[in-house]
Amino acid sequence: MVRVKLDDRGQPAGGAQDFITGWLAPGETKKGRWMGRPVGIAFGSDGAMYLSDDAGGVIYRVTYGK
């Protein structure tokens, strides 16, 4: 999963950056063995991001921390 930062006008400010990694088994490629498969994203009223993983049968909760 990548992120793209936006400027004050909502335009991309730079390229894509890794945000969450580790979905592939070590040493594998896109055609290789998946450790997980994020397929859905939602944002909660608490500001958290929720990712569903249909390969692992789990939902990840991602929060911001300083």
HELIX and SHEET records of a PDB file:
SHEET    1   A 2 VAL A   2  ARG A   3  0                                        
SHEET    2   A 2 GLN A  17  ASP A  18 -1                                        
SHEET    1   B 3 PRO A  38  PHE A  43  0                                        
SHEET    2   B 3 MET A  49  ASP A  53 -1                                        
SHEET    3   B 3 VAL A  58  VAL A  62 -1                                        
END                                                                             
